[in-house]
């Protein structure tokens, strides 16, 4: 999500790390590293864009079927906040959760 780029730049020095995981390409096929690199380049993302298996990702990280999944993970590696299916207020919700976790 390119809307997260300014949030990343704002909080990068605070220790925020954003990982964008692509689980399928534009044609809903298996994503390749080249797809992830192109995604990052086209959207101007400076945080890491990874590729992963769609079904494995859903099985591990998603409660039900969701197209867009956001998890806020603590420095200890615990998922402390989740948001699914990109409602219109997602960015505001993500920013509030980040501020809370960073103590801002």
VENZI-V456291 format. One record per pair of residues at least 6 apart in sequence whose ideal C-beta (glycine too) atoms are under 6 Angstrom apart, sorted by the first residue. I is the first residue (numbers start at 0). J is the second residue. D is the distance in whole Angstrom. If there is no record, write none. Layout:
i:I j:J d:D
i:I j:J d:D
This chain:
i:1 j:42 d:4
i:2 j:90 d:5
i:3 j:17 d:6
i:4 j:44 d:6
i:6 j:94 d:6
i:7 j:17 d:5
i:7 j:46 d:5
i:13 j:101 d:5
i:17 j:46 d:4
i:18 j:47 d:5
i:19 j:48 d:4
i:20 j:49 d:5
i:20 j:51 d:5
i:21 j:30 d:5
i:21 j:35 d:5
i:21 j:38 d:6
i:21 j:50 d:5
i:22 j:51 d:5
i:22 j:53 d:4
i:22 j:56 d:5
i:23 j:30 d:6
i:23 j:53 d:5
i:24 j:30 d:5
i:24 j:34 d:5
i:30 j:50 d:4
i:32 j:50 d:6
i:35 j:48 d:4
i:35 j:50 d:4
i:38 j:48 d:5
i:39 j:48 d:4
i:61 j:68 d:5
i:65 j:83 d:4
i:65 j:84 d:5
i:67 j:84 d:6
i:67 j:85 d:4
i:68 j:83 d:6
i:69 j:82 d:4
i:70 j:78 d:5
i:70 j:81 d:5
i:71 j:79 d:5
i:71 j:80 d:4
i:71 j:96 d:5
i:72 j:78 d:6
i:73 j:79 d:5
i:80 j:96 d:4
i:82 j:89 d:6
i:82 j:92 d:6
